[in-house]
Amino acid sequence: MRRRELIALLGGAVATWPVGARTQQPVMPVIGFMSGRAPDDSAHLISAFQQGLAETGFVEGQNIAIEFRWAHGDCDRLPALAADLVSRRVAVLVALGGDVSAVVAAKATKTIPVVFGMGGDPVKVGIVASFNRPGGNVTGYTLWTSEMEP
């Protein structure tokens, strides 16, 4: 009698397991956004960033989450900010607010995609192999402001 009850219980659990698995909500991807600046200095950039994401179908709170980290001008804080976002296993790490942000993000992970914006030469600082083929997990843009200033 006990044997039949155990078999029935196990059979019922196996039969209902796929239904329970299908009802679980998918995990929302998280974008890690780190900057050497402060949020007040970057309000226009955040707005443009969110608008660009929305134009491609990614809306914060609906199908993505964004975790912001700010160094408030203290570049010594950037490695800890990057490490925190990497430990949270973000889907992508965005590094803005100065060339140091890009360098720190690139050093923080070799597996999470890193998207940077900087004013200097990413090849010269060693975060990409070349402009044509950046290689690895790092890509982004440069405004060449560092080159034009002199």
C-alpha positions, 0 to 999 in steps of 0.5 A: 500500500505505501509503495503505491502511494509513493509511486502515485505521489512521484508520478503526480509531481513529475506530471505537474513539474513542467506546468510549474516551471512554465509559470515562473517569470523570466528574469529581467535583464539588467544594464549596469551603467557606471559614470565618473560623473554625478547624476546631476551632471548627466541628466541629459545623457541619461534621458538620451540613453533611455530614449535610445533604448526605448526606440529599440524596444527596451523600456526601463521597468517593462523589459529591462532594468538599469542600475546606475553607479556614480563616482561623483568625480572621484575616479578612485571609486570606479573600480568598486563601482565596476566590481559591484555591477559585475558581481550583480551579473549585469547583461551589459556594462555601460561606462561613460563619464570619462576615459577612466570609466571605460578603462576600469570597466574593460579591466573589470570583466572579460565576459560581460559586454562593455560599451564605452564612450570616451574622448581619447584613443581606446586603442592607445589605452589598450581596451580594444585591439583596433577600430575595425576589429575591437575584439573581446567584449569591449566596444564603444565610441570616441569623440577624440576630444582629447586629441583635439584639445591641444 
